[in-house]
Amino acid sequence: MGYQLSPLLWQKVRRGLSAGRVQSVAVRLIVEREREIQAFKPVEYWNVVARLESPAGTIEAKLVEVDGKKIDLKAARAGGEGFFLGSQGEAQAIVERLQERDDWRVRSVERTEKRRNPPPPFITSTLQQEAARKLGFQPRRTMRIAQRLYEGVELGPLGVTGLITYMRTDSTRTAPEAIEAVRGRILATFGEDYLPAKPNRFRVKKSAQDAHEAIRPTSLELSPSEVQRYLSDEELKLYTLIWNRFLASQMAPARFDQTTVEIESDGCVFRASGQVMRFDGFLRVYQEGRDAPDEEEEADGLPPVAEGERLRLLELVPSQHFTQPPPRYTQASLIRALEEQGIGRPSTYATIMATIIDREYVRQDEQKRLVPTELGMLVTDLLVGSFPDVLNVEFTAELENELDAVEAGRKDWISVTRKFWQPFKADLERAAIAMRDVRSEIRETDIPCEQCGRNLVIKWGRNGEFLACPAYPECKFTCNFSREEDGTIRIETPEETGETCDKCGSPMVYKYGRFGRFLGCSKYPECKNVKSLNKPIPLGIACPAPPLGCGEGSLVQRTTRRGKIFYGCDRYPKCRFASWERPVPFPCPECDAPFVVEKVTKRLGTVRRCLREGCEYTETVGEGVSVEP
C-alpha cells in the first residue's frame, strides 16, 4: 500500500513523504487526539471533603450522595442519572447545611481482601512501554540495546554470551525449563511465601504468532549484579528491567486489606477508602509503571471504626476542579493503543515511531508527548478524504487478521489480496485526479510584500506553511506566520539574537531549517550568511602538523547538522583536518606525536591509537580513563 500512496503524496504535497497501512493510522490517532484536545471545553465542578474525628484517628471522606442522588459527573453530563456540584455557590450551600450538625455517624463499613496478580513477562510492546515509563528510553533505543543483549556481551571468562531471549515476540509463553529455574531462584532468594503452589500461567492473545517465547534472561545464574561490570549503563538498566519483570511474573500475588467507610449526616453521604498491604508478594521485586496516576488507588489505611459509630466534624473543605482533556500520546501509550486495537506487529512498532517523527508528521514536546505538525494534519486529512477504508482503524485491524489467516493457511492469499486491492486501486485512480494538489496551489492573502508590494501567497514547504511573494524568482521575500483563533494571519517577527552578520553587518536572527534552529542574516536573500548554534568547544590541543593538519590552529569539538560530534581545526575551511575519534592530550608512546585519539567500543571499551602515518600504536585502556575536553 505504501508503495502506491507515497508517490501520490510526492505528487500532491512534496517529495520525501511516506504513507503506510500502520504508520498512517498511527498518525491519524495522534491527529484525532489533538483535535479532541483543541475542541475540549473544560467543565467546572466542586468536591466537598469532610474531616472527621473518631477515637481511633482522623478520617477524610468525600461527598458522594445528596438526598438520595449520587454525585456522578460523567453520567450527569451524558444525560443519565446523577448530578454534580457545578459552582462555588452549590458547594458552599452544602457546607452551610452541614457545618453545624452533630449527627455524623458511620453508615457502613466494608472490608475486603484485594489481590494484585503479577504481570506477565515482557513481550516486545510491553518492553518498549515500560522502558519508556521507567527508564525514559524511546522504542528505537530500547530495541537497539535489547539487540545487543540478545546477540551477546563479552563476559570475561564466559566469553560472548547472549543475556536475553529473542526480543521481537508477541507471546508470553515461557519454556518449562526457564519456569523451573526461576521458581528455584525465587525460593532460594525470597522463601516459600513468595513462591506460588503452581507456576503462573498467562493468556496468549489469539492474534499472537507465538513463534518465540517471552523476553526473559537466558540464564538465572547471570543476575544483574553478577554481570554489571561487563555492561554499559544503559545495557544494565534494561537487563535489570527484564530480569526483575521475569522474576516477578512467577512470584505470589500481593495482598491488601481494603476498607470502604460511608458516613452520613442530614441526607448527605461521604465516602472514604483506604488499603493496607498485608503481603508484598511480587511487588518486592517489581511494580508496573503507569502512563497516568490511578486516582482511585489509595495508599493509606483508615482508622478502625464501627457501623453506627458517632463521629465529630472537624471541618468541611470545598475545592474547585475542572475536567481535563484527554492526554496526548507518548510513544509508549501510542504503542499500547495500536496493540490494543490489533494494528501492527511487535517488530514494527519502534520503526513506525521513528518514521512518523523523521517524516515530520509529528514532533515531541518537552514532556516527550506526540504533537502532530501542520504537515501531519494535512497529510492525514488528504488520505482520510481519499482513502477512508485504508485509514480506518477497524479496517486495518481486520486486514491484520486476514493476513494472520493467510499465514496460518486458513485463507488464500490471492483472494485476500484481491478483496483489498480492487477497491484500493479504484480509490487510488480517483485520488490522482480529485485529491487536493497542495504542491501547486496558491492561496492569496491581503498582506503586501515588504519588498515589492504584491499580495503574499501561502505556500507549503518542508517545515509547513509559509508566506512568499508570488513574483518569485524576481522577488524572493518569504516569512513565517501564525494564525489567530479566528483564522487571522499574523506575520511572525524574526527573533533577533544580539549578534551581527560578519559579512554585511546586519542583525542575525533565529531561523528554522531541516536540521532545526540556526542563525541567519536578516538581509536574506541579499546576504545568505548562516551560522550554527552549536559553537565549537576548544580542546586545548594544537592542530597536527602537515600533512594531517595545518600545524597552526587548535582542535575544537564541533557538531554536524544531524547532531553527531566530531573534531576539527578552528581554522576551517582553510584547514580541513577532521576526526570522528576524540583527540586526547597524551603523547604517543611509540612516535612521540603530541596527542592520540580514542573511541569507546562495545567489546573492548576505550581504545586509543595514533593518527600519524606509519605509526601502529593501538592500546586498549579500559573504561573511565579518558579525558573530557
C-alpha positions as CSV (number, residue, x, y, z in Angstrom):
1,M,0.0,0.0,0.0
2,G,2.8,2.4,0.9
3,Y,4.5,1.9,-2.4
4,Q,1.3,3.3,-4.1
5,L,0.4,6.0,-1.6
6,S,3.9,7.5,-1.1
7,P,4.3,8.6,-4.8
8,L,0.9,10.2,-4.7
9,L,1.9,12.3,-1.7
10,W,5.1,13.3,-3.6
11,Q,3.0,14.5,-6.4
12,K,0.3,16.3,-4.3
13,V,2.3,17.6,-1.4
14,R,6.1,17.2,-1.6
15,R,8.8,14.7,-2.1
16,G,10.2,12.6,0.8
17,L,6.8,11.9,2.4
18,S,5.6,8.4,3.0
19,A,2.3,6.6,3.9
20,G,1.6,3.1,5.1
21,R,-1.1,0.8,6.4
22,V,0.2,1.2,10.0
23,Q,2.1,4.4,10.1
24,S,-0.7,6.4,8.6
25,V,-3.2,5.0,11.1
26,A,-0.8,5.9,13.9
27,V,-0.6,9.5,12.7
28,R,-4.4,9.6,12.4
29,L,-4.7,8.6,16.0
30,I,-2.4,11.4,17.1
31,V,-4.2,14.0,14.9
32,E,-7.6,13.0,16.1
33,R,-6.4,13.1,19.7
34,E,-5.0,16.6,19.2
35,R,-8.3,17.8,17.7
36,E,-10.1,16.4,20.7
37,I,-7.8,18.4,22.9
38,Q,-8.4,21.6,20.8
39,A,-12.2,21.1,20.8
40,F,-12.3,20.3,24.6
41,K,-14.3,22.7,26.8
42,P,-13.4,22.3,30.5
43,V,-16.3,21.9,32.9
44,E,-16.1,23.3,36.4
45,Y,-17.0,21.0,39.3
46,W,-16.6,21.1,43.1
47,N,-15.7,18.5,45.7
48,V,-16.6,18.7,49.3
49,V,-14.3,16.8,51.8
50,A,-15.3,16.3,55.4
51,R,-12.5,15.9,58.0
52,L,-14.0,13.8,60.9
53,E,-12.6,12.7,64.2
54,S,-13.1,9.3,65.8
55,P,-11.5,7.9,69.0
56,A,-9.0,6.0,66.7
57,G,-8.0,8.8,64.5
58,T,-9.0,11.3,61.7
59,I,-10.9,10.3,58.6
60,E,-11.1,12.4,55.4
61,A,-14.2,11.5,53.3
62,K,-15.6,12.9,50.0
63,L,-19.2,13.8,49.4
64,V,-20.8,11.2,47.1
65,E,-24.5,11.5,47.6
66,V,-27.1,14.2,48.5
67,D,-30.7,13.4,49.4
68,G,-30.5,10.0,47.6
69,K,-29.0,11.4,44.4
70,K,-25.5,10.2,43.6
71,I,-22.7,12.6,42.5
72,D,-21.6,11.3,39.1
73,L,-20.1,13.9,36.8
74,K,-19.8,11.6,33.8
75,A,-23.3,10.3,34.0
76,A,-24.8,13.7,34.6
77,R,-23.0,15.2,31.5
78,A,-24.2,12.2,29.4
79,G,-27.8,12.9,30.4
80,G,-28.1,10.0,32.8
81,E,-28.9,9.7,36.5
82,G,-26.7,11.7,38.9
83,F,-25.6,15.3,39.3
84,F,-22.6,17.3,40.3
85,L,-21.7,20.5,42.1
86,G,-21.1,22.9,39.3
87,S,-20.3,26.1,41.1
88,Q,-18.9,27.5,44.3
89,G,-22.4,28.5,45.4
90,E,-23.7,24.9,45.2
91,A,-20.7,23.6,47.2
92,Q,-21.0,26.4,49.8
93,A,-24.7,25.6,50.3
94,I,-23.7,22.0,51.2
95,V,-21.1,23.4,53.6
96,E,-23.5,25.7,55.3
97,R,-26.1,22.9,55.5
98,L,-23.8,20.5,57.4
99,Q,-21.2,22.5,59.3
100,E,-23.2,22.9,62.5
101,R,-24.6,19.4,62.6
102,D,-23.6,16.9,65.3
103,D,-25.3,13.8,63.8
104,W,-22.4,12.4,61.9
105,R,-22.4,8.6,62.1
106,V,-20.8,5.7,60.2
107,R,-23.5,4.3,57.9
108,S,-21.5,1.2,56.7
109,V,-18.1,-0.4,56.8
110,E,-16.9,-2.8,54.1
111,R,-13.7,-4.7,54.5
112,T,-12.4,-6.9,51.6
113,E,-9.1,-8.6,50.6
114,K,-7.7,-7.3,47.4
115,R,-5.2,-9.3,45.4
116,R,-2.9,-7.9,42.8
117,N,-1.5,-10.5,40.4
118,P,1.9,-10.3,38.9
119,P,2.3,-9.0,35.3
120,P,3.3,-11.5,32.5
121,P,6.9,-11.5,31.3
122,F,7.7,-8.9,28.6
123,I,6.7,-9.1,25.0
124,T,8.1,-6.5,22.6
125,S,5.4,-3.9,23.0
126,T,5.3,-4.1,26.8
127,L,9.1,-3.9,27.0
128,Q,9.0,-0.7,24.9
129,Q,6.3,0.8,27.0
130,E,7.9,0.0,30.4
131,A,11.4,1.1,29.2
132,A,9.8,4.4,28.2
133,R,8.0,4.8,31.5
134,K,10.7,3.7,33.9
135,L,14.0,4.4,32.0
136,G,13.0,7.2,29.6
137,F,14.1,5.1,26.6
138,Q,12.3,5.6,23.4
139,P,11.3,2.4,21.5
140,R,14.1,2.6,18.9
141,R,16.7,2.9,21.7
142,T,15.2,0.1,23.7
143,M,15.3,-2.3,20.7
144,R,18.9,-1.3,19.9
145,I,20.0,-2.1,23.4
146,A,17.9,-5.3,23.5
147,Q,19.6,-6.4,20.2
148,R,23.0,-6.2,21.9
149,L,21.9,-8.1,24.9
150,Y,20.4,-10.8,22.6
151,E,23.4,-11.1,20.3
152,G,25.8,-11.3,23.2
153,V,28.1,-9.4,25.5
154,E,31.7,-10.2,26.4
155,L,31.5,-11.6,29.9
156,G,35.2,-12.2,30.7
157,P,35.9,-15.9,31.2
158,L,32.4,-16.8,29.9
159,G,33.2,-15.2,26.5
160,V,30.5,-13.7,24.4
161,T,27.1,-14.6,26.0
162,G,23.6,-13.8,25.0
163,L,21.8,-12.5,28.0
164,I,18.2,-12.4,26.9
165,T,15.9,-14.4,24.5
166,Y,14.7,-13.0,21.2
167,M,13.3,-9.5,21.7
168,R,10.7,-9.4,18.8
169,T,7.8,-11.5,20.1
170,D,4.2,-11.2,20.9
171,S,3.9,-14.3,23.1
172,T,4.0,-14.6,26.9
173,R,4.8,-18.3,26.7
174,T,7.9,-19.4,28.7
175,A,9.9,-22.6,28.3
176,P,9.3,-25.1,31.1
177,E,13.0,-25.3,32.0
178,A,13.1,-21.5,32.4
179,I,10.0,-21.6,34.7
180,E,11.6,-24.3,36.8
181,A,14.8,-22.3,37.0
182,V,13.1,-19.0,38.0
183,R,11.0,-20.8,40.7
184,G,14.1,-22.2,42.2
185,R,15.7,-18.7,42.2
186,I,12.6,-17.3,43.9
187,L,12.5,-20.0,46.6
188,A,16.2,-19.6,47.3
189,T,16.1,-15.8,47.4
190,F,12.8,-14.9,49.0
191,G,11.4,-18.1,50.6
192,E,8.3,-20.3,50.3
193,D,5.8,-17.4,50.9
194,Y,6.8,-15.8,47.7
195,L,6.5,-18.9,45.5
196,P,3.0,-19.9,44.2
197,A,2.0,-23.6,44.6
198,K,1.8,-23.8,40.8
199,P,3.6,-21.8,38.1
200,N,1.7,-18.7,37.0
201,R,0.2,-19.1,33.5
202,F,-0.7,-16.1,31.2
203,R,-3.2,-15.9,28.4
204,V,-1.7,-15.6,24.9
205,K,-3.7,-13.4,22.6
206,K,-5.4,-15.1,19.7
207,S,-3.6,-12.9,17.3
208,A,-0.2,-13.8,18.7
209,Q,2.1,-15.5,16.3
210,D,3.8,-17.4,19.2
211,A,6.9,-18.1,17.1
212,H,9.1,-17.1,20.0
213,E,8.7,-17.2,23.8
214,A,8.5,-14.2,26.1
215,I,11.5,-11.9,26.6
216,R,13.5,-13.2,29.6
217,P,17.0,-13.8,30.8
218,T,18.7,-16.8,29.2
219,S,20.2,-17.9,32.5
220,L,19.1,-17.3,36.0
221,E,22.7,-17.7,37.1
222,L,23.6,-14.4,35.5
223,S,21.9,-11.8,37.7
224,P,22.4,-8.1,37.0
225,S,24.8,-7.7,39.9
226,E,27.0,-10.6,38.5
227,V,27.3,-9.1,35.0
228,Q,27.2,-5.4,36.0
229,R,30.9,-4.8,35.4
230,Y,30.6,-6.1,31.8
231,L,27.6,-3.9,30.7
232,S,27.2,-0.3,29.8
233,D,24.9,1.8,31.9
234,E,22.0,1.5,29.5
235,E,22.5,-2.2,29.0
236,L,22.5,-2.8,32.7
237,K,19.3,-0.8,33.2
238,L,17.4,-2.7,30.5
239,Y,18.7,-6.1,31.6
240,T,17.7,-5.3,35.2
241,L,14.2,-4.4,34.0
242,I,13.9,-7.6,32.0
243,W,15.3,-9.7,34.9
244,N,13.0,-8.2,37.6
245,R,9.9,-8.5,35.4
246,F,10.6,-12.2,34.7
247,L,11.3,-12.9,38.3
248,A,8.1,-11.1,39.4
249,S,6.0,-12.9,36.8
250,Q,6.4,-16.2,38.7
251,M,6.0,-14.8,42.2
252,A,3.0,-14.8,44.5
253,P,0.3,-12.1,44.3
254,A,0.4,-9.1,46.6
255,R,-2.4,-8.9,49.1
256,F,-4.1,-5.8,50.6
257,D,-6.8,-5.2,53.2
258,Q,-9.2,-2.7,51.6
259,T,-11.7,-0.7,53.7
260,T,-14.6,1.5,52.5
261,V,-16.4,3.6,55.0
262,E,-19.6,5.6,54.3
263,I,-20.5,8.4,56.7
264,E,-23.8,10.3,56.7
265,S,-25.3,13.5,58.1
266,D,-28.7,15.1,57.1
267,G,-29.1,13.1,54.0
268,C,-25.6,13.6,52.7
269,V,-23.3,10.7,52.3
270,F,-19.5,10.9,52.4
271,R,-17.1,8.0,51.4
272,A,-13.5,7.2,52.5
273,S,-11.4,4.4,51.1
274,G,-8.0,3.1,52.1
275,Q,-5.9,0.0,51.9
276,V,-3.1,-1.6,53.8
277,M,-0.6,-4.0,52.3
278,R,-0.6,-7.4,54.1
279,F,1.9,-9.1,51.9
280,D,4.1,-7.5,49.2
281,G,4.5,-10.6,47.0
282,F,5.8,-9.8,43.6
283,L,5.9,-6.1,44.5
284,R,9.0,-6.8,46.4
285,V,10.8,-7.1,43.1
286,Y,8.7,-5.2,40.5
287,Q,5.9,-2.7,40.1
288,E,4.5,-1.8,36.7
289,G,4.7,1.8,35.6
290,R,1.7,3.9,34.7
291,D,1.0,6.4,31.9
292,A,-1.2,8.3,34.3
293,P,-1.7,8.1,38.1
294,D,-4.5,5.9,39.3
295,E,-6.8,8.3,41.3
296,E,-8.8,5.5,42.7
297,E,-6.0,3.7,44.4
298,E,-5.5,4.6,48.0
299,A,-2.1,4.1,49.6
300,D,-3.1,4.7,53.3
301,G,-5.3,2.8,55.6
302,L,-8.2,4.2,57.6
303,P,-8.5,4.2,61.4
304,P,-10.8,1.4,62.7
305,V,-14.4,2.4,63.0
306,A,-17.7,0.5,63.6
307,E,-21.0,0.8,61.9
308,G,-23.3,3.2,63.7
309,E,-20.3,4.9,65.5
310,R,-20.7,8.7,66.1
311,L,-18.0,11.0,64.7
312,R,-17.2,14.7,65.3
313,L,-16.9,17.1,62.4
314,L,-13.6,19.0,62.3
315,E,-14.1,20.9,59.1
316,L,-15.7,20.9,55.6
317,V,-13.4,21.8,52.7
318,P,-14.8,22.7,49.3
319,S,-12.4,22.6,46.4
320,Q,-12.7,23.7,42.8
321,H,-11.7,21.4,39.9
322,F,-12.1,21.4,36.1
323,T,-12.4,18.4,33.8
324,Q,-9.2,17.7,31.8
325,P,-8.8,17.0,28.1
326,P,-7.6,13.6,27.0
327,P,-3.8,13.4,27.3
328,R,-1.5,13.4,24.3
329,Y,0.0,10.2,23.3
330,T,3.6,9.3,24.2
331,Q,5.4,6.7,22.1
332,A,4.7,4.2,24.9
333,S,0.9,4.9,25.1
334,L,0.6,5.0,21.3
335,I,2.2,1.6,21.0
336,R,-0.3,0.4,23.6
337,A,-3.2,1.9,21.7
338,L,-2.0,0.2,18.4
339,E,-1.6,-3.1,20.2
340,E,-5.0,-3.0,21.9
341,Q,-6.7,-2.3,18.5
342,G,-4.8,-5.1,16.8
343,I,-2.7,-2.8,14.5
344,G,0.9,-3.5,13.5
345,R,3.4,-6.1,14.8
346,P,5.9,-6.1,17.6
347,S,8.8,-5.9,15.2
348,T,7.4,-2.8,13.5
349,Y,6.4,-0.5,16.4
350,A,9.9,1.0,17.0
351,T,10.3,1.7,13.3
352,I,6.8,3.2,13.0
353,M,7.6,5.6,15.9
354,A,10.8,6.7,14.3
355,T,9.3,7.1,10.8
356,I,6.4,9.4,11.8
357,I,8.9,11.6,13.7
358,D,11.5,11.5,10.9
359,R,8.9,12.4,8.3
360,E,8.0,15.4,10.4
361,Y,4.3,14.2,10.7
362,V,4.6,14.6,14.5
363,R,7.0,16.1,16.9
364,Q,7.7,15.5,20.6
365,D,7.1,18.3,23.1
366,E,9.1,18.9,26.3
367,Q,7.3,16.0,28.1
368,K,8.0,13.6,25.2
369,R,4.4,13.7,24.2
370,L,3.5,13.4,20.5
371,V,2.1,16.5,18.8
372,P,1.0,16.5,15.1
373,T,2.6,19.0,12.9
374,E,0.7,21.0,10.2
375,L,2.2,18.6,7.7
376,G,0.9,15.6,9.7
377,M,-2.6,17.1,9.9
378,L,-2.6,18.0,6.2
379,V,-1.5,14.5,5.0
380,T,-3.9,12.8,7.4
381,D,-6.8,14.9,6.0
382,L,-5.8,14.2,2.4
383,L,-5.5,10.4,3.0
384,V,-8.7,10.1,5.1
385,G,-10.7,12.1,2.5
386,S,-9.5,9.9,-0.4
387,F,-8.9,6.5,1.3
388,P,-11.4,6.3,4.2
389,D,-11.1,2.5,4.4
390,V,-7.4,2.3,4.4
391,L,-7.1,4.9,7.2
392,N,-9.8,3.3,9.2
393,V,-8.7,1.7,12.5
394,E,-11.2,-1.2,12.2
395,F,-10.3,-1.9,8.6
396,T,-6.6,-2.0,9.4
397,A,-7.1,-4.4,12.3
398,E,-9.3,-6.6,10.2
399,L,-6.7,-6.7,7.5
400,E,-4.1,-7.8,10.2
401,N,-6.5,-10.7,11.0
402,E,-6.8,-11.6,7.3
403,L,-3.0,-11.7,6.9
404,D,-2.7,-13.9,10.0
405,A,-5.2,-16.3,8.5
406,V,-3.2,-16.4,5.3
407,E,0.0,-17.2,7.3
408,A,-1.9,-19.9,9.2
409,G,-3.1,-21.4,5.9
410,R,-6.8,-20.8,6.7
411,K,-7.2,-18.3,3.8
412,D,-5.9,-18.0,0.2
413,W,-3.5,-15.0,-0.2
414,I,-4.8,-14.3,-3.7
415,S,-8.4,-13.8,-2.6
416,V,-7.4,-11.7,0.4
417,T,-5.2,-9.5,-1.8
418,R,-7.9,-9.2,-4.5
419,K,-10.5,-8.2,-1.9
420,F,-8.3,-5.4,-0.7
421,W,-6.6,-4.3,-3.9
422,Q,-9.6,-3.8,-6.2
423,P,-11.3,-1.1,-4.1
424,F,-8.0,0.4,-3.2
425,K,-7.0,0.7,-6.9
426,A,-10.2,2.5,-7.7
427,D,-9.6,4.9,-4.8
428,L,-6.0,5.5,-6.0
429,E,-7.1,6.3,-9.5
430,R,-9.8,8.7,-8.2
431,A,-7.4,10.4,-5.8
432,A,-4.8,11.0,-8.6
433,I,-7.4,13.4,-10.1
434,A,-9.6,14.6,-7.2
435,M,-7.1,14.9,-4.3
436,R,-6.2,18.5,-3.4
437,D,-3.0,19.5,-5.1
438,V,-1.2,21.3,-2.3
439,R,2.1,21.4,-4.1
440,S,0.8,23.7,-6.9
441,E,-2.0,25.6,-5.2
442,I,-1.5,29.3,-4.4
443,R,-3.7,30.9,-1.7
444,E,-3.5,34.7,-1.9
445,T,-3.6,36.9,1.2
446,D,-4.2,40.6,1.7
447,I,-0.8,41.1,3.2
448,P,1.6,43.1,1.0
449,C,5.1,42.0,0.3
450,E,7.6,44.2,2.2
451,Q,9.9,44.4,-0.9
452,C,7.7,44.7,-3.9
453,G,4.1,45.4,-2.6
454,R,2.4,42.4,-4.2
455,N,0.0,40.4,-2.1
456,L,1.8,37.5,-0.4
457,V,0.6,33.9,-1.0
458,I,0.6,30.9,1.3
459,K,2.8,28.0,0.2
460,W,3.8,24.7,1.7
461,G,7.4,23.8,2.4
462,R,9.4,21.2,4.2
463,N,8.6,22.9,7.6
464,G,4.9,23.6,6.9
465,E,3.1,26.7,5.6
466,F,4.9,30.0,4.9
467,L,4.2,33.3,3.2
468,A,6.0,34.0,-0.1
469,C,6.0,36.6,-2.8
470,P,4.2,35.5,-6.0
471,A,6.8,37.4,-8.0
472,Y,9.4,34.7,-7.3
473,P,12.2,34.4,-8.6
474,E,12.3,38.2,-9.2
475,C,11.3,38.8,-5.6
476,K,12.5,36.2,-3.1
477,F,10.8,37.5,0.0
478,T,9.5,34.9,2.4
479,C,8.4,34.9,6.1
480,N,6.7,32.6,8.7
481,F,3.3,33.3,10.0
482,S,0.8,32.1,12.6
483,R,-3.0,32.0,12.7
484,E,-5.1,33.5,15.4
485,E,-8.1,31.6,16.8
486,D,-10.4,33.4,14.3
487,G,-8.1,32.4,11.4
488,T,-6.4,35.8,11.0
489,I,-2.9,35.6,9.7
490,R,-0.2,37.3,11.7
491,I,3.4,37.6,10.4
492,E,6.0,36.4,12.9
493,T,8.8,38.9,13.5
494,P,12.2,37.2,13.4
495,E,13.7,36.9,16.8
496,E,17.0,38.9,17.0
497,T,19.9,37.3,18.7
498,G,22.2,40.2,19.6
499,E,24.7,39.0,17.1
500,T,25.7,40.8,13.8
501,C,26.5,39.3,10.5
502,D,30.2,39.1,9.9
503,K,29.7,39.6,6.2
504,C,27.3,42.6,5.9
505,G,26.9,43.9,9.5
506,S,23.1,43.3,9.6
507,P,21.5,41.7,12.7
508,M,21.4,37.9,12.8
509,V,18.1,36.3,13.5
510,Y,16.9,32.8,14.5
511,K,15.7,30.7,11.6
512,Y,14.4,27.2,11.3
513,G,15.5,24.6,8.7
514,R,15.6,20.9,8.1
515,F,18.1,20.3,10.9
516,G,16.5,22.6,13.5
517,R,17.2,26.2,14.5
518,F,20.2,28.2,13.2
519,L,21.3,31.8,12.8
520,G,20.7,33.5,9.5
521,C,21.3,37.1,8.3
522,S,18.2,39.3,8.4
523,K,19.1,40.7,5.0
524,Y,18.4,37.4,3.2
525,P,18.4,36.8,0.2
526,E,20.8,39.7,-0.4
527,C,23.1,38.1,2.2
528,K,23.0,34.4,2.7
529,N,25.3,34.1,5.7
530,V,24.3,31.4,8.2
531,K,25.8,30.2,11.5
532,S,25.3,27.1,13.5
533,L,24.1,27.4,17.1
534,N,26.5,24.7,18.1
535,K,29.6,26.7,19.0
536,P,33.0,24.9,18.8
537,I,34.4,23.7,22.1
538,P,38.2,24.2,22.5
539,L,40.1,21.0,23.4
540,G,43.4,22.7,24.3
541,I,45.3,20.7,21.7
542,A,47.2,22.1,18.7
543,C,46.3,21.0,15.2
544,P,48.8,18.4,14.0
545,A,51.5,19.4,11.5
546,P,51.1,18.7,7.8
547,P,50.1,16.5,6.1
548,L,47.4,15.7,8.7
549,G,46.6,19.3,9.6
550,C,48.0,22.8,9.3
551,G,50.1,23.0,12.5
552,E,48.8,26.5,13.1
553,G,45.3,26.2,14.6
554,S,43.8,24.5,17.6
555,L,41.5,21.5,17.7
556,V,37.8,22.0,18.7
557,Q,34.8,19.9,19.2
558,R,32.0,20.5,16.6
559,T,28.6,19.1,15.9
560,T,27.2,18.1,12.5
561,R,23.9,19.3,11.3
562,R,22.4,16.0,12.4
563,G,23.8,16.4,15.9
564,K,26.8,14.0,15.6
565,I,30.0,15.1,17.4
566,F,33.3,15.3,15.5
567,Y,36.7,17.1,16.0
568,G,38.4,19.5,13.7
569,C,40.7,22.6,13.3
570,D,39.4,26.0,14.3
571,R,40.9,27.4,11.0
572,Y,38.3,25.5,8.9
573,P,37.8,25.8,5.9
574,K,41.5,26.8,5.5
575,C,42.4,23.6,7.4
576,R,40.3,20.6,6.8
577,F,41.6,18.2,9.5
578,A,38.7,16.3,11.0
579,S,38.3,13.1,13.1
580,W,35.3,11.2,14.5
581,E,37.6,9.9,17.3
582,R,38.3,12.3,20.2
583,P,41.9,13.7,20.5
584,V,43.3,13.4,24.0
585,P,46.5,15.1,25.3
586,F,48.6,12.0,25.7
587,P,51.8,11.8,23.6
588,C,52.1,8.7,21.5
589,P,54.5,6.3,23.4
590,E,55.9,5.0,20.1
591,C,56.4,8.0,17.8
592,D,56.1,10.9,20.3
593,A,53.2,12.5,18.4
594,P,51.7,15.3,20.7
595,F,48.3,13.5,21.0
596,V,46.5,10.3,20.3
597,V,42.8,9.7,19.5
598,E,40.4,7.4,21.3
599,K,37.0,5.8,20.9
600,V,34.7,3.7,23.0
601,T,33.8,0.3,21.6
602,K,31.2,-2.2,22.9
603,R,33.6,-5.1,23.1
604,L,36.9,-3.6,24.1
605,G,35.9,-0.4,26.0
606,T,38.2,2.6,25.4
607,V,40.7,2.1,22.6
608,R,43.5,4.6,21.8
609,R,45.5,4.9,18.6
610,C,48.0,7.2,16.8
611,L,46.9,9.1,13.7
612,R,50.4,9.6,12.4
613,E,51.0,7.7,9.2
614,G,53.3,4.7,9.7
615,C,52.8,4.5,13.5
616,E,51.0,1.3,14.6
617,Y,50.3,2.3,18.2
618,T,47.0,0.9,19.4
619,E,46.1,0.3,23.0
620,T,43.0,-0.8,25.0
621,V,42.9,1.3,28.1
622,G,39.6,0.1,29.6
623,E,36.9,2.4,31.0
624,G,37.0,5.5,33.0
625,V,40.4,6.8,31.9
626,S,39.5,9.1,29.0
627,V,39.9,12.8,29.5
628,E,37.0,15.1,28.8
629,P,37.8,18.1,26.7
